[in-house]
Amino acid sequence: MRLKDKVALITGGSNGIGRESALLFAKEGAKVVVADVDDRKGEETVQEIRDMEHEAAFVRADVSRSPDCKNMISFAEEQFGKLDILFNNAGIMHSSDDNAEATEEEVWDLTMNINAKGVFLGCKYGIPALKRAGGGSIINTASFVALLGAATPQIAYTASKGAVLSLTRELAVLHARENIRVNALCPGPLRTELLMKFLSTEEKKQRRLVHIPMGRFGEAGEMAKAALFLASDESSFTTGAEFVVDGGITAAYVTPE
């Protein structure tokens, strides 16, 4: 098993990439802490892991709040004795996120607080725990839009994911000699509840699909497998990376016929 004897904390662990990663990490031997604001779905994810006869626990955490982030790290260490893997995955895509003229300041602030500040706070409290464990892996969920502009206006989301990418690079450099690796997972458009709510019409869906060389949305399970690589010792020489899993969207100059 690729994560045997590891302890992993996954924020946003009740849905989408987070949930699929929690299940996969557990199957690969990790003890998993699911952190989320959705108590019901978070507990359901934990119960599913336990039903597979693996160890897991749920902690409620709003990643935009410092006390919650501090508590979730302490909870992981108290429950399982250490922390080896921190997956800062929680994020939002607000339905009112638009261009700079139309996006309200409140939408900008909320998006930045969860998507960017949440990663900062996770690392602020998580890095000392990884040091106590002798090192480990941090995975931050960014996006392909951190690398290029989105076809659908979403200015706050795009800016927040760019911040995650820059934060990842700096932390990777700062902690490289402390046996702590920090990488950014950059998914392409996915068939998840988060994106499908945003792409609420067929026209919006097609505006995305036309740019993806593979011609389909990605699946959360595919991102979980990428996260597993970054979490495992198989990626032991990988840090500061933009790990792009996007169906070819960032490689395409023109749309294939």
C-alpha positions as CSV (number, residue, x, y, z in Angstrom):
1,M,0.0,0.0,0.0
2,R,1.4,3.4,-1.1
3,L,0.4,5.3,2.1
4,K,0.9,2.6,4.7
5,D,1.4,4.1,8.2
6,K,0.7,7.7,6.9
7,V,-1.8,10.1,8.4
8,A,-3.5,12.4,6.0
9,L,-5.8,15.4,6.6
10,I,-8.0,16.4,3.7
11,T,-10.0,19.7,3.7
12,G,-13.1,19.8,1.7
13,G,-13.2,16.0,2.3
14,S,-16.9,15.5,2.1
15,N,-17.4,16.1,-1.7
16,G,-15.7,15.9,-5.1
17,I,-12.0,15.6,-5.2
18,G,-11.7,15.6,-1.4
19,R,-14.1,12.7,-0.9
20,E,-12.6,10.6,-3.6
21,S,-9.1,11.3,-2.2
22,A,-10.2,10.4,1.3
23,L,-11.5,7.0,0.1
24,L,-8.5,6.3,-2.1
25,F,-5.9,7.4,0.5
26,A,-7.6,5.1,3.1
27,K,-7.5,2.1,0.6
28,E,-3.8,2.8,0.2
29,G,-3.2,2.5,3.9
30,A,-3.5,6.0,5.3
31,K,-5.4,7.0,8.4
32,V,-7.6,9.9,7.2
33,V,-9.0,13.0,8.8
34,V,-11.8,14.5,6.8
35,A,-12.2,18.3,7.5
36,D,-15.3,20.1,6.1
37,V,-18.1,22.5,7.0
38,D,-20.6,19.8,5.9
39,D,-21.0,17.6,8.9
40,R,-23.4,15.1,7.4
41,K,-21.5,14.4,4.3
42,G,-18.2,14.5,6.1
43,E,-19.4,11.9,8.6
44,E,-20.8,9.8,5.7
45,T,-17.4,9.8,4.1
46,V,-15.7,8.7,7.3
47,Q,-18.3,6.0,7.8
48,E,-17.7,4.7,4.3
49,I,-14.0,4.5,5.1
50,R,-14.7,2.7,8.3
51,D,-17.0,0.3,6.5
52,M,-13.9,-0.7,4.4
53,E,-12.2,-1.4,7.8
54,H,-9.9,1.5,7.6
55,E,-9.3,4.3,10.1
56,A,-10.8,7.8,9.7
57,A,-12.2,10.7,11.7
58,F,-14.2,13.8,10.9
59,V,-13.5,17.3,12.2
60,R,-15.6,20.4,11.4
61,A,-13.5,23.1,9.9
62,D,-14.1,26.4,8.1
63,V,-10.7,26.9,6.5
64,S,-11.1,30.6,6.3
65,R,-11.0,30.8,10.2
66,S,-7.7,30.5,12.0
67,P,-9.1,28.8,15.1
68,D,-10.7,26.1,12.9
69,C,-7.5,25.4,11.0
70,K,-5.4,25.3,14.2
71,N,-8.0,22.9,15.7
72,M,-8.1,20.5,12.7
73,I,-4.3,20.0,12.8
74,S,-4.4,19.4,16.6
75,F,-7.3,17.0,16.1
76,A,-5.3,15.0,13.5
77,E,-2.3,14.7,15.9
78,E,-4.5,13.8,18.8
79,Q,-6.5,11.2,16.9
80,F,-3.6,9.5,15.1
81,G,-0.4,10.7,16.7
82,K,1.1,12.6,13.8
83,L,0.4,14.3,10.5
84,D,2.3,13.2,7.3
85,I,0.1,14.5,4.5
86,L,-1.9,17.8,4.3
87,F,-4.2,18.1,1.4
88,N,-5.5,21.7,1.3
89,N,-8.4,21.0,-1.1
90,A,-11.3,23.0,0.2
91,G,-12.6,25.7,-2.2
92,I,-15.6,27.4,-3.6
93,M,-16.7,28.7,-7.0
94,H,-19.4,31.4,-6.3
95,S,-22.3,31.6,-8.7
96,S,-22.0,35.4,-8.7
97,D,-18.3,35.4,-9.6
98,D,-18.0,37.2,-12.9
99,N,-15.8,39.8,-14.5
100,A,-14.1,42.6,-12.6
101,E,-17.0,45.0,-13.2
102,A,-19.8,42.7,-12.2
103,T,-18.3,40.8,-9.3
104,E,-19.3,42.2,-5.9
105,E,-16.6,42.9,-3.4
106,E,-18.2,40.4,-0.9
107,V,-17.9,37.6,-3.5
108,W,-14.2,38.5,-4.0
109,D,-13.5,38.5,-0.3
110,L,-15.4,35.2,0.4
111,T,-13.6,33.4,-2.5
112,M,-10.2,34.7,-1.5
113,N,-10.8,33.8,2.2
114,I,-11.6,30.2,1.5
115,N,-9.5,29.4,-1.6
116,A,-6.3,31.3,-0.8
117,K,-6.3,32.2,2.9
118,G,-7.6,28.7,3.7
119,V,-4.5,27.3,2.1
120,F,-2.3,29.7,4.0
121,L,-3.9,28.9,7.3
122,G,-3.7,25.2,6.6
123,C,0.1,25.5,6.0
124,K,0.6,27.9,8.9
125,Y,-0.6,25.3,11.4
126,G,0.1,22.2,9.3
127,I,3.8,22.8,8.6
128,P,4.8,22.6,12.3
129,A,3.0,19.3,12.6
130,L,4.8,17.9,9.5
131,K,8.1,19.0,11.1
132,R,7.2,17.1,14.2
133,A,6.5,14.0,12.1
134,G,9.9,14.4,10.4
135,G,8.6,15.8,7.2
136,G,5.8,15.1,4.8
137,S,3.8,16.2,1.8
138,I,1.5,19.2,1.3
139,I,-0.9,19.2,-1.7
140,N,-2.7,22.4,-2.5
141,T,-5.6,22.4,-5.0
142,A,-5.1,25.1,-7.6
143,S,-6.5,24.9,-11.1
144,F,-5.7,25.1,-14.7
145,V,-7.0,28.7,-14.6
146,A,-4.0,29.6,-12.4
147,L,-2.0,29.1,-15.6
148,L,-4.3,30.6,-18.3
149,G,-7.5,32.7,-18.4
150,A,-10.9,31.1,-18.1
151,A,-13.3,31.1,-21.1
152,T,-16.1,31.8,-18.6
153,P,-15.7,34.9,-16.4
154,Q,-14.8,34.0,-12.8
155,I,-12.3,36.6,-11.7
156,A,-12.2,35.9,-8.0
157,Y,-11.8,32.2,-8.5
158,T,-9.1,32.6,-11.1
159,A,-7.2,35.1,-8.9
160,S,-7.5,32.9,-5.8
161,K,-6.1,29.9,-7.6
162,G,-3.2,32.0,-8.9
163,A,-2.5,32.9,-5.3
164,V,-2.5,29.2,-4.4
165,L,0.1,28.5,-7.1
166,S,2.4,31.2,-6.0
167,L,2.1,30.3,-2.3
168,T,2.9,26.7,-3.2
169,R,6.1,27.6,-5.0
170,E,7.4,29.8,-2.2
171,L,6.6,27.2,0.5
172,A,8.3,24.5,-1.6
173,V,11.5,26.5,-1.7
174,L,11.4,27.5,2.0
175,H,10.9,24.0,3.3
176,A,12.7,21.8,0.7
177,R,15.5,21.0,3.1
178,E,13.2,20.1,5.9
179,N,11.9,17.0,4.1
180,I,8.6,18.8,3.4
181,R,7.4,18.8,-0.2
182,V,4.7,21.2,-1.4
183,N,3.0,20.8,-4.7
184,A,-0.1,22.2,-6.5
185,L,-2.6,20.0,-8.1
186,C,-4.1,21.8,-11.1
187,P,-7.2,20.1,-12.3
188,G,-8.9,20.9,-15.6
189,P,-12.7,21.3,-15.7
190,L,-14.3,18.4,-13.8
191,R,-17.7,16.8,-13.6
192,T,-18.2,17.7,-10.0
193,E,-21.0,19.4,-8.2
194,L,-18.9,22.5,-7.7
195,L,-18.4,23.2,-11.4
196,M,-21.7,21.8,-12.7
197,K,-23.5,24.3,-10.5
198,F,-21.4,27.1,-12.1
199,L,-21.9,25.8,-15.6
200,S,-25.6,25.9,-15.2
201,T,-26.6,25.9,-18.9
202,E,-25.6,23.7,-21.8
203,E,-24.1,26.7,-23.5
204,K,-21.7,27.3,-20.6
205,K,-20.8,23.6,-20.6
206,Q,-20.0,23.7,-24.3
207,R,-17.9,26.8,-23.9
208,R,-15.6,24.8,-21.7
209,L,-15.7,21.5,-23.5
210,V,-14.7,23.0,-26.8
211,H,-11.3,23.9,-25.3
212,I,-10.6,20.5,-23.9
213,P,-8.7,18.3,-26.5
214,M,-10.0,15.1,-24.8
215,G,-13.5,16.4,-25.4
216,R,-14.9,15.6,-21.9
217,F,-14.9,16.8,-18.3
218,G,-12.5,15.1,-15.9
219,E,-13.7,13.0,-13.0
220,A,-12.9,13.6,-9.3
221,G,-11.5,10.1,-9.0
222,E,-8.9,10.9,-11.6
223,M,-7.8,13.9,-9.5
224,A,-7.6,11.7,-6.4
225,K,-5.2,9.4,-8.2
226,A,-3.0,12.4,-9.1
227,A,-3.1,13.5,-5.5
228,L,-2.2,10.0,-4.4
229,F,1.1,10.3,-6.4
230,L,1.9,13.6,-4.8
231,A,1.1,12.3,-1.3
232,S,3.2,9.1,-1.7
233,D,6.9,8.6,-1.6
234,E,6.8,7.9,-5.3
235,S,7.0,11.7,-5.7
236,S,9.9,12.0,-3.4
237,F,11.9,14.3,-5.8
238,T,8.8,16.4,-6.7
239,T,8.3,19.8,-5.0
240,G,7.1,23.2,-6.2
241,A,5.4,21.5,-9.1
242,E,2.3,22.6,-11.1
243,F,0.9,19.1,-11.4
244,V,-1.5,19.7,-14.3
245,V,-4.3,17.1,-14.9
246,D,-6.5,18.8,-17.4
247,G,-7.3,16.7,-20.4
248,G,-4.8,18.7,-22.5
249,I,-6.5,22.1,-22.1
250,T,-3.4,24.1,-21.2
251,A,-1.4,22.4,-24.1
252,A,-4.0,23.4,-26.8
253,Y,-3.4,26.5,-29.0
254,V,-6.5,25.9,-31.1
255,T,-9.5,23.7,-30.6
256,P,-9.2,20.3,-32.4
257,E,-11.9,19.6,-35.0
